[in-house]
């Protein structure tokens, strides 16, 4: 069995192993990490030899840590990373480069249709009828997207939303409310097979699926990092928020979508989001601006160029072919947008 795990912001850990009578055998760890002294690599292998095949990543990491000398230096990886690589080997996890990735980047669309497309395309990936897909959103109108479990009345000021022509929709993933405007926001979705995140905890999968965009931002001079559980941040504040939904249909798939702040109209945001008013009631608009660190200021690039550079970075790492939403997928999405995501019953399901 073969497993790989690229540590977010770090190095690649590779594990090859066999399982006999419920225990790990012939364990060999490798990678492009740094480790001192040399003998520590053999110590890691020995520590994992004979470990129960059903041990979780933390238990495996504990064995690695116990098997190393106190002066061991691990740079670019950790015992936890080794444990994750082992679990991915045992789960027969796939890698980004195992797939022919498809890009969908269409013109502006209604917020409810975006919610529906996320569900439909991820369901198609789960069924094996669509390759893993990166979809970049363009917004047809300003919107607030609330998380699946958020209270509508607690998150949105209906008078403020009406004043600014803001559409309110509810997504299928958890997390917090996002305020978006066409030229101020960059949003994308990853619809991926469940096997891509096999062996990863729910929390670890966020960092794993966000790693490519951190590299892309770094290439644009933006010093950003993953901030648990679901943020991408810089020294000046939050850049983006992510959310996920696991679909159990077919072989399973994961929807991972991210909304990034290219720019921000803090006054309008605070007029629409009640949670923003509550959190920032003692500090006002200036605090809102400091809490979010827009990409426009950090990069000095037009929004379209930021997107182009992100896609170029993804393409260079994993390949990315131009694709499209099929007629059948669009028909299903339009029906779902009308029946579910554009329906007040769904939007207000948590009043």
KOLBASE-925728 format. One line per field, with one value per residue (C-alpha): residue number from 0; residue in three letters; x, y, z. Coordinates in steps of 0.1 Angstrom, whole numbers, plus 5000, padded with zeros to 4 digits. Last residue first. Example, Ala and Ser with C-alpha at 12.3 -4.5 7.8 and 13.67 -1.06 7.14 Angstrom:
residues 2
pos	c(1 / 0) $
code	c(Ser / Ala) $
xx	c(5137 / 5123) $
yy	c(4989 / 4955) $
zz	c(5071 / 5078) $
end
This chain:
residues 351
pos	c(350 / 349 / 348 / 347 / 346 / 345 / 344 / 343 / 342 / 341 / 340 / 339 / 338 / 337 / 336 / 335 / 334 / 333 / 332 / 331 / 330 / 329 / 328 / 327 / 326 / 325 / 324 / 323 / 322 / 321 / 320 / 319 / 318 / 317 / 316 / 315 / 314 / 313 / 312 / 311 / 310 / 309 / 308 / 307 / 306 / 305 / 304 / 303 / 302 / 301 / 300 / 299 / 298 / 297 / 296 / 295 / 294 / 293 / 292 / 291 / 290 / 289 / 288 / 287 / 286 / 285 / 284 / 283 / 282 / 281 / 280 / 279 / 278 / 277 / 276 / 275 / 274 / 273 / 272 / 271 / 270 / 269 / 268 / 267 / 266 / 265 / 264 / 263 / 262 / 261 / 260 / 259 / 258 / 257 / 256 / 255 / 254 / 253 / 252 / 251 / 250 / 249 / 248 / 247 / 246 / 245 / 244 / 243 / 242 / 241 / 240 / 239 / 238 / 237 / 236 / 235 / 234 / 233 / 232 / 231 / 230 / 229 / 228 / 227 / 226 / 225 / 224 / 223 / 222 / 221 / 220 / 219 / 218 / 217 / 216 / 215 / 214 / 213 / 212 / 211 / 210 / 209 / 208 / 207 / 206 / 205 / 204 / 203 / 202 / 201 / 200 / 199 / 198 / 197 / 196 / 195 / 194 / 193 / 192 / 191 / 190 / 189 / 188 / 187 / 186 / 185 / 184 / 183 / 182 / 181 / 180 / 179 / 178 / 177 / 176 / 175 / 174 / 173 / 172 / 171 / 170 / 169 / 168 / 167 / 166 / 165 / 164 / 163 / 162 / 161 / 160 / 159 / 158 / 157 / 156 / 155 / 154 / 153 / 152 / 151 / 150 / 149 / 148 / 147 / 146 / 145 / 144 / 143 / 142 / 141 / 140 / 139 / 138 / 137 / 136 / 135 / 134 / 133 / 132 / 131 / 130 / 129 / 128 / 127 / 126 / 125 / 124 / 123 / 122 / 121 / 120 / 119 / 118 / 117 / 116 / 115 / 114 / 113 / 112 / 111 / 110 / 109 / 108 / 107 / 106 / 105 / 104 / 103 / 102 / 101 / 100 / 99 / 98 / 97 / 96 / 95 / 94 / 93 / 92 / 91 / 90 / 89 / 88 / 87 / 86 / 85 / 84 / 83 / 82 / 81 / 80 / 79 / 78 / 77 / 76 / 75 / 74 / 73 / 72 / 71 / 70 / 69 / 68 / 67 / 66 / 65 / 64 / 63 / 62 / 61 / 60 / 59 / 58 / 57 / 56 / 55 / 54 / 53 / 52 / 51 / 50 / 49 / 48 / 47 / 46 / 45 / 44 / 43 / 42 / 41 / 40 / 39 / 38 / 37 / 36 / 35 / 34 / 33 / 32 / 31 / 30 / 29 / 28 / 27 / 26 / 25 / 24 / 23 / 22 / 21 / 20 / 19 / 18 / 17 / 16 / 15 / 14 / 13 / 12 / 11 / 10 / 9 / 8 / 7 / 6 / 5 / 4 / 3 / 2 / 1 / 0) $
code	c(Unk / Unk / Unk / Unk / Unk / Unk / Unk / Unk / Unk / Unk / Unk / Unk / Unk / Unk / Unk / Unk / Unk / Unk / Unk / Unk / Unk / Unk / Unk / Unk / Unk / Unk / Unk / Unk / Unk / Unk / Unk / Unk / Unk / Unk / Unk / Unk / Unk / Unk / Unk / Unk / Unk / Unk / Unk / Unk / Unk / Unk / Unk / Unk / Unk / Unk / Unk / Unk / Unk / Unk / Unk / Unk / Unk / Unk / Unk / Unk / Unk / Unk / Unk / Unk / Unk / Unk / Unk / Unk / Unk / Unk / Unk / Unk / Unk / Unk / Unk / Unk / Unk / Unk / Unk / Unk / Unk / Unk / Unk / Unk / Unk / Unk / Unk / Unk / Unk / Unk / Unk / Unk / Unk / Unk / Unk / Unk / Unk / Unk / Unk / Unk / Unk / Unk / Unk / Unk / Unk / Unk / Unk / Unk / Unk / Unk / Unk / Unk / Unk / Unk / Unk / Unk / Unk / Unk / Unk / Unk / Unk / Unk / Unk / Unk / Unk / Unk / Unk / Unk / Unk / Unk / Unk / Unk / Unk / Unk / Unk / Unk / Unk / Unk / Unk / Unk / Unk / Unk / Unk / Unk / Unk / Unk / Unk / Unk / Unk / Unk / Unk / Unk / Unk / Unk / Unk / Unk / Unk / Unk / Unk / Unk / Unk / Unk / Unk / Unk / Unk / Unk / Unk / Unk / Unk / Unk / Unk / Unk / Unk / Unk / Unk / Unk / Unk / Unk / Unk / Unk / Unk / Unk / Unk / Unk / Unk / Unk / Unk / Unk / Unk / Unk / Unk / Unk / Unk / Unk / Unk / Unk / Unk / Unk / Unk / Unk / Unk / Unk / Unk / Unk / Unk / Unk / Unk / Unk / Unk / Unk / Unk / Unk / Unk / Unk / Unk / Unk / Unk / Unk / Unk / Unk / Unk / Unk / Unk / Unk / Unk / Unk / Unk / Unk / Unk / Unk / Unk / Unk / Unk / Unk / Unk / Unk / Unk / Unk / Unk / Unk / Unk / Unk / Unk / Unk / Unk / Unk / Unk / Unk / Unk / Unk / Unk / Unk / Unk / Unk / Unk / Unk / Unk / Unk / Unk / Unk / Unk / Unk / Unk / Unk / Unk / Unk / Unk / Unk / Unk / Unk / Unk / Unk / Unk / Unk / Unk / Unk / Unk / Unk / Unk / Unk / Unk / Unk / Unk / Unk / Unk / Unk / Unk / Unk / Unk / Unk / Unk / Unk / Unk / Unk / Unk / Unk / Unk / Unk / Unk / Unk / Unk / Unk / Unk / Unk / Unk / Unk / Unk / Unk / Unk / Unk / Unk / Unk / Unk / Unk / Unk / Unk / Unk / Unk / Unk / Unk / Unk / Unk / Unk / Unk / Unk / Unk / Unk / Unk / Unk / Unk / Unk / Unk / Unk / Unk / Unk / Unk / Unk / Unk / Unk / Unk / Unk / Unk / Unk / Unk / Unk / Unk / Unk / Unk / Unk / Unk / Unk) $
xx	c(4643 / 4664 / 4646 / 4643 / 4662 / 4648 / 4611 / 4618 / 4625 / 4652 / 4676 / 4651 / 4625 / 4637 / 4675 / 4669 / 4651 / 4678 / 4705 / 4689 / 4686 / 4722 / 4735 / 4716 / 4728 / 4763 / 4782 / 4815 / 4851 / 4885 / 4913 / 4934 / 4967 / 4978 / 5006 / 5009 / 4971 / 4965 / 4991 / 4976 / 4941 / 4952 / 4970 / 4939 / 4918 / 4941 / 4942 / 4904 / 4903 / 4928 / 4962 / 4976 / 4983 / 4978 / 4953 / 4931 / 4935 / 4914 / 4924 / 4893 / 4892 / 4909 / 4881 / 4855 / 4874 / 4872 / 4835 / 4826 / 4847 / 4822 / 4795 / 4820 / 4808 / 4772 / 4771 / 4788 / 4764 / 4736 / 4748 / 4732 / 4741 / 4775 / 4783 / 4773 / 4796 / 4824 / 4824 / 4852 / 4877 / 4891 / 4877 / 4878 / 4849 / 4859 / 4840 / 4849 / 4823 / 4834 / 4824 / 4811 / 4813 / 4777 / 4758 / 4773 / 4779 / 4803 / 4799 / 4826 / 4831 / 4860 / 4866 / 4890 / 4914 / 4912 / 4934 / 4965 / 4991 / 4974 / 4945 / 4929 / 4901 / 4883 / 4893 / 4920 / 4941 / 4957 / 4984 / 4989 / 5019 / 5006 / 5034 / 5015 / 5033 / 5024 / 4987 / 4990 / 5009 / 4982 / 4956 / 4972 / 4971 / 4934 / 4923 / 4948 / 4941 / 4904 / 4910 / 4929 / 4898 / 4876 / 4903 / 4924 / 4928 / 4907 / 4907 / 4912 / 4891 / 4860 / 4861 / 4863 / 4840 / 4862 / 4843 / 4854 / 4845 / 4863 / 4845 / 4846 / 4835 / 4804 / 4794 / 4794 / 4786 / 4794 / 4776 / 4793 / 4800 / 4780 / 4776 / 4742 / 4740 / 4713 / 4704 / 4698 / 4696 / 4710 / 4693 / 4710 / 4680 / 4663 / 4693 / 4694 / 4657 / 4661 / 4690 / 4706 / 4724 / 4702 / 4670 / 4683 / 4696 / 4726 / 4727 / 4733 / 4756 / 4743 / 4751 / 4745 / 4742 / 4750 / 4738 / 4748 / 4780 / 4808 / 4818 / 4850 / 4844 / 4872 / 4860 / 4870 / 4859 / 4821 / 4800 / 4816 / 4785 / 4803 / 4815 / 4780 / 4768 / 4795 / 4782 / 4746 / 4752 / 4775 / 4753 / 4723 / 4740 / 4753 / 4717 / 4704 / 4730 / 4720 / 4747 / 4774 / 4794 / 4810 / 4842 / 4842 / 4876 / 4882 / 4908 / 4921 / 4928 / 4956 / 4977 / 4956 / 4963 / 4941 / 4936 / 4940 / 4925 / 4956 / 4979 / 4960 / 4962 / 4999 / 5003 / 4982 / 5004 / 5035 / 5020 / 5012 / 5048 / 5058 / 5068 / 5088 / 5116 / 5119 / 5149 / 5156 / 5174 / 5149 / 5154 / 5125 / 5105 / 5080 / 5072 / 5066 / 5043 / 5024 / 5020 / 5004 / 4979 / 4971 / 4966 / 4942 / 4952 / 4931 / 4962 / 4976 / 5013 / 5037 / 5063 / 5054 / 5082 / 5107 / 5100 / 5103 / 5136 / 5149 / 5143 / 5159 / 5192 / 5200 / 5201 / 5183 / 5154 / 5145 / 5114 / 5114 / 5098 / 5103 / 5088 / 5091 / 5069 / 5075 / 5046 / 5016 / 4994 / 4959 / 4973 / 4996 / 4993 / 5019 / 5036 / 5048 / 5047 / 5054 / 5056 / 5057 / 5069 / 5055 / 5030 / 5002 / 5019 / 5017 / 5005 / 5012 / 5002 / 5012 / 5000) $
yy	c(5309 / 5277 / 5264 / 5301 / 5297 / 5263 / 5273 / 5306 / 5287 / 5299 / 5273 / 5244 / 5242 / 5270 / 5264 / 5227 / 5229 / 5252 / 5228 / 5198 / 5215 / 5228 / 5193 / 5178 / 5206 / 5199 / 5225 / 5233 / 5223 / 5238 / 5215 / 5219 / 5201 / 5194 / 5218 / 5241 / 5242 / 5252 / 5280 / 5292 / 5291 / 5314 / 5337 / 5341 / 5348 / 5375 / 5389 / 5391 / 5409 / 5436 / 5435 / 5457 / 5424 / 5432 / 5460 / 5442 / 5410 / 5424 / 5420 / 5415 / 5421 / 5455 / 5468 / 5456 / 5474 / 5506 / 5501 / 5501 / 5493 / 5487 / 5471 / 5450 / 5415 / 5426 / 5447 / 5420 / 5393 / 5415 / 5414 / 5439 / 5473 / 5461 / 5448 / 5480 / 5501 / 5475 / 5477 / 5452 / 5442 / 5410 / 5391 / 5354 / 5329 / 5293 / 5261 / 5225 / 5200 / 5164 / 5133 / 5098 / 5066 / 5070 / 5092 / 5101 / 5138 / 5156 / 5193 / 5218 / 5255 / 5279 / 5315 / 5340 / 5368 / 5373 / 5400 / 5421 / 5394 / 5372 / 5347 / 5318 / 5305 / 5272 / 5256 / 5265 / 5293 / 5284 / 5308 / 5339 / 5360 / 5376 / 5383 / 5370 / 5337 / 5334 / 5337 / 5308 / 5287 / 5294 / 5285 / 5251 / 5243 / 5250 / 5213 / 5200 / 5226 / 5219 / 5181 / 5183 / 5195 / 5167 / 5142 / 5129 / 5092 / 5096 / 5132 / 5125 / 5093 / 5113 / 5124 / 5161 / 5191 / 5222 / 5255 / 5290 / 5325 / 5358 / 5388 / 5426 / 5429 / 5409 / 5416 / 5391 / 5389 / 5355 / 5341 / 5314 / 5277 / 5247 / 5234 / 5231 / 5268 / 5293 / 5323 / 5360 / 5384 / 5419 / 5448 / 5473 / 5486 / 5452 / 5436 / 5464 / 5460 / 5422 / 5425 / 5391 / 5367 / 5363 / 5363 / 5336 / 5313 / 5294 / 5257 / 5255 / 5285 / 5318 / 5332 / 5370 / 5383 / 5410 / 5402 / 5381 / 5368 / 5350 / 5317 / 5298 / 5260 / 5235 / 5200 / 5164 / 5144 / 5140 / 5109 / 5090 / 5092 / 5112 / 5136 / 5141 / 5148 / 5174 / 5190 / 5190 / 5204 / 5232 / 5240 / 5244 / 5269 / 5289 / 5288 / 5304 / 5332 / 5340 / 5337 / 5359 / 5342 / 5308 / 5295 / 5257 / 5240 / 5202 / 5182 / 5150 / 5130 / 5110 / 5142 / 5154 / 5121 / 5091 / 5074 / 5037 / 5039 / 5021 / 5044 / 5075 / 5063 / 5059 / 5094 / 5108 / 5092 / 5105 / 5140 / 5137 / 5127 / 5160 / 5175 / 5204 / 5201 / 5172 / 5175 / 5146 / 5156 / 5138 / 5105 / 5092 / 5060 / 5077 / 5104 / 5078 / 5057 / 5089 / 5098 / 5063 / 5069 / 5103 / 5090 / 5063 / 5027 / 5002 / 4986 / 4979 / 4989 / 4961 / 4983 / 5019 / 5026 / 5007 / 5029 / 5061 / 5049 / 5041 / 5077 / 5089 / 5073 / 5103 / 5127 / 5149 / 5151 / 5174 / 5167 / 5156 / 5123 / 5087 / 5063 / 5025 / 5001 / 4965 / 4954 / 4971 / 4948 / 4932 / 4897 / 4911 / 4946 / 4960 / 4994 / 5023 / 5058 / 5092 / 5125 / 5157 / 5189 / 5220 / 5248 / 5223 / 5189 / 5170 / 5135 / 5104 / 5067 / 5035 / 5000) $
zz	c(5113 / 5107 / 5077 / 5066 / 5033 / 5027 / 5032 / 5014 / 4982 / 4958 / 4970 / 4970 / 4942 / 4919 / 4923 / 4922 / 4889 / 4875 / 4888 / 4872 / 4838 / 4841 / 4848 / 4818 / 4795 / 4806 / 4827 / 4809 / 4808 / 4802 / 4812 / 4844 / 4852 / 4888 / 4898 / 4867 / 4863 / 4899 / 4896 / 4863 / 4879 / 4907 / 4883 / 4862 / 4893 / 4905 / 4869 / 4868 / 4902 / 4890 / 4907 / 4935 / 4953 / 4990 / 4985 / 4960 / 4980 / 5008 / 5045 / 5066 / 5103 / 5098 / 5076 / 5101 / 5128 / 5109 / 5105 / 5142 / 5172 / 5201 / 5179 / 5160 / 5168 / 5171 / 5139 / 5119 / 5132 / 5120 / 5084 / 5060 / 5072 / 5084 / 5050 / 5034 / 5056 / 5052 / 5014 / 5009 / 4982 / 4968 / 4998 / 4992 / 4994 / 4994 / 4985 / 4993 / 4982 / 4990 / 4972 / 4979 / 4959 / 4948 / 4971 / 5005 / 4999 / 5023 / 5026 / 5032 / 5040 / 5035 / 5045 / 5029 / 5034 / 5072 / 5089 / 5086 / 5093 / 5067 / 5069 / 5051 / 5073 / 5079 / 5112 / 5117 / 5101 / 5068 / 5058 / 5037 / 5028 / 4995 / 4970 / 4940 / 4940 / 4977 / 4968 / 4943 / 4969 / 4995 / 4968 / 4964 / 5002 / 5006 / 5000 / 5025 / 5051 / 5050 / 5049 / 5082 / 5101 / 5088 / 5096 / 5067 / 5058 / 5027 / 5014 / 4977 / 4981 / 4987 / 4951 / 4945 / 4938 / 4945 / 4945 / 4939 / 4950 / 4944 / 4958 / 4955 / 4918 / 4921 / 4957 / 4985 / 5022 / 5037 / 5067 / 5088 / 5086 / 5075 / 5040 / 5021 / 5013 / 5023 / 5001 / 5008 / 4978 / 4985 / 4968 / 4990 / 5009 / 5008 / 5026 / 5051 / 5059 / 5062 / 5087 / 5083 / 5107 / 5137 / 5117 / 5093 / 5121 / 5109 / 5103 / 5066 / 5065 / 5052 / 5018 / 5016 / 4981 / 4956 / 4920 / 4890 / 4907 / 4889 / 4904 / 4897 / 4895 / 4900 / 4891 / 4898 / 4868 / 4861 / 4857 / 4886 / 4908 / 4935 / 4908 / 4896 / 4931 / 4934 / 4902 / 4913 / 4948 / 4938 / 4908 / 4931 / 4954 / 4923 / 4909 / 4941 / 4938 / 4902 / 4876 / 4861 / 4833 / 4834 / 4847 / 4849 / 4851 / 4848 / 4865 / 4849 / 4880 / 4897 / 4901 / 4931 / 4949 / 4957 / 4991 / 4995 / 5030 / 5044 / 5025 / 5036 / 5072 / 5069 / 5054 / 5083 / 5109 / 5092 / 5092 / 5129 / 5136 / 5120 / 5086 / 5071 / 5096 / 5120 / 5145 / 5167 / 5200 / 5223 / 5204 / 5184 / 5190 / 5214 / 5188 / 5161 / 5184 / 5193 / 5156 / 5150 / 5178 / 5165 / 5129 / 5140 / 5148 / 5127 / 5112 / 5146 / 5148 / 5140 / 5125 / 5130 / 5156 / 5135 / 5104 / 5125 / 5140 / 5105 / 5096 / 5129 / 5119 / 5096 / 5126 / 5118 / 5094 / 5065 / 5043 / 5006 / 5014 / 5027 / 5052 / 5048 / 5067 / 5060 / 5082 / 5097 / 5118 / 5113 / 5105 / 5078 / 5064 / 5039 / 5038 / 5017 / 5032 / 5015 / 5033 / 5012 / 5027 / 5044 / 5039 / 5041 / 5047 / 5014 / 5023 / 5003 / 5008 / 4991 / 5000) $
end
